[in-house]
Amino acid sequence: MTLATDLDGKYTVLSQADNDHYRPKDSDGFTIIKGGKTSRIDGAGCEWNSTFTWLNESQVKMTSVVDPQYANGDFKLINSQGYATKEPQTYETTLSVKMENGLPVLSGVIDLGPEKVTIIMRKAKS
C-alpha cells in the first residue's frame, strides 16, 4: 500500500484529547477518502479538507485545513499556541497505518500546543 488510492473508502473518525476522558467530539463522525483526499463538514459545522501522503509502507502524513467559518455558535478551533480562534487552521500529523481484519486503521496524535489529540480512523467494510 503506497498509492494515493490505496486508502480509498469510508472511515469512522474518533478523537480524544489528552486532557479529558473519552467523550464524542464534534469532529468525530465519518469521512470518505478518495485519491488521497477527503472533504467533510463535522458536527460543529467546521469544514475539513485533508490530504494523505504516503511516507513509507506503514505511515502517511495527514494535512488537514480546518475552517470554522460556518461553525455552530461560538465554536472555535485551537491554534498552535493553544489559543481559541475562528481563523482556519492547518493541522499536520503522521499517522501509523495498520491492518485489522484486512482493513486499514490510521492512528496518530495531532499536537495543538498545550493539547494533544489522538485520532483513529478505521476503514468501514464495503
C-alpha positions in Angstrom: 0.0 0.0 0.0 1.7 3.2 -1.1 -0.6 4.7 -3.8 -2.9 7.6 -3.0 -5.9 5.3 -3.9 -4.8 2.5 -1.5 -6.7 4.2 1.3 -9.9 5.0 -0.7 -13.1 4.3 1.2 -15.3 5.3 4.1 -13.8 5.7 7.5 -15.1 6.3 11.0 -13.2 9.1 12.7 -12.7 9.1 16.5 -10.6 11.6 18.5 -9.7 12.1 22.2 -7.9 15.0 23.8 -5.2 14.1 26.3 -6.8 16.2 29.0 -10.2 14.5 29.1 -11.8 11.2 29.3 -13.2 10.0 26.0 -16.4 11.7 25.0 -17.7 12.2 21.5 -16.3 15.3 19.8 -17.9 17.4 17.1 -15.0 16.3 14.8 -15.9 12.6 15.2 -18.0 11.0 12.6 -17.4 9.6 9.1 -15.3 10.7 6.1 -14.6 9.3 2.7 -11.1 9.2 1.3 -10.8 9.3 -2.5 -7.5 9.6 -4.3 -5.7 10.5 -1.1 -8.1 13.4 -0.2 -11.2 13.9 1.9 -13.6 16.8 2.5 -16.3 16.9 5.0 -18.4 19.1 7.4 -18.1 17.9 11.0 -20.8 18.0 13.8 -19.8 21.6 14.8 -20.1 22.9 11.2 -16.3 23.1 10.5 -15.1 22.2 7.0 -12.2 19.7 6.9 -10.1 19.3 3.8 -7.4 16.7 4.3 -4.7 15.1 2.2 -2.9 11.8 2.9 0.6 11.3 1.6 2.4 8.0 2.0 5.8 8.4 3.8 6.6 4.7 3.8 4.8 1.3 3.9 3.3 1.9 7.4 2.9 5.7 7.7 1.0 8.5 6.0 1.3 12.3 6.5 -2.1 13.8 7.1 -2.5 17.5 6.4 -5.9 19.0 7.4 -7.1 22.5 6.7 -10.0 23.2 9.1 -12.3 26.2 8.5 -14.7 27.1 11.4 -16.2 30.0 9.4 -19.7 28.4 9.4 -19.3 26.5 12.7 -22.1 26.5 15.2 -22.5 29.3 17.7 -19.3 30.5 19.4 -17.3 27.3 18.4 -13.6 28.0 18.0 -10.5 25.9 17.0 -7.3 25.8 18.9 -4.2 27.3 17.2 -0.6 26.1 17.6 -0.1 28.5 20.5 -3.1 27.0 22.3 -5.5 29.9 21.8 -9.1 29.6 20.6 -9.7 31.2 17.2 -12.3 31.5 14.4 -9.5 31.5 11.8 -8.8 28.5 9.6 -6.1 26.2 11.0 -3.8 23.7 9.4 -3.1 20.6 11.4 -0.5 18.1 10.4 0.5 14.7 11.8 2.0 11.4 10.8 -0.5 8.5 11.1 0.5 4.9 11.5 -1.2 2.5 9.1 -2.0 -1.0 10.4 -4.3 -3.7 9.1 -7.1 -5.1 11.3 -9.3 -7.7 9.8 -8.0 -6.9 6.3 -8.9 -3.2 6.6 -6.6 -0.2 7.3 -6.6 1.6 10.6 -4.9 5.0 10.7 -3.8 6.4 14.1 -1.7 9.3 15.4 -1.5 12.4 17.5 -2.3 16.0 16.5 -0.3 18.5 18.5 -2.3 21.5 19.4 0.2 23.3 21.5 -0.9 22.6 25.1 -3.3 19.9 24.0 -2.6 16.7 22.1 -5.5 14.9 20.3 -5.3 11.2 19.4 -7.1 10.4 16.2 -8.1 7.0 15.0 -9.6 6.4 11.5 -11.0 2.9 10.8 -12.0 1.9 7.3 -15.5 0.5 7.2 -16.4 -2.7 5.4 -17.8 -2.1 2.0 
